């Protein structure tokens, strides 16, 4: 189930609120099975993203990771998330 979940930040840099929200959205999509909620489920979907973002921010802070206000730095001009930065930071294997 988790093989398609992507790492959304480098561990040697501060996390941004945009990266945390992107990770929360990815998680909610994975758990719910929906890329986008129906009108009926939109409020619950959005609330879950907010709550998971909040919890993830506290988790990172507990690990000693700085969290900065800001966008998801890995979204390119084309609007897609690019993960090339992670290949450089991850050990081969």
C-alpha positions, 0 to 999 in steps of 0.5 A: 500500500505504501510503495507510492508514498513519496518523501516530501522533504530532505531530512537535512533542511527545515520542513515547510508548512507547504511540505507538511500539508502536501504530505498530509494530503497524500496520506488522506488520499491514500487512506480514503482511496480518493484523489478528491472528495465528493461534495458530501465528504469534502468537509471531512476530507479537508478537516483530516488534512488540517488535523494531520498537518497539525500533528505532523508539525508537532512530530517534526518539532519533537524530532528537533526539525525546524518548521518554517512557514512556506510553500512546498519547495518541490513544486515546479513551474509546471505545477508537479512535485519533483523529487530529483532533490531526494535522489541526491540526498538518499543513499543508493539502493 
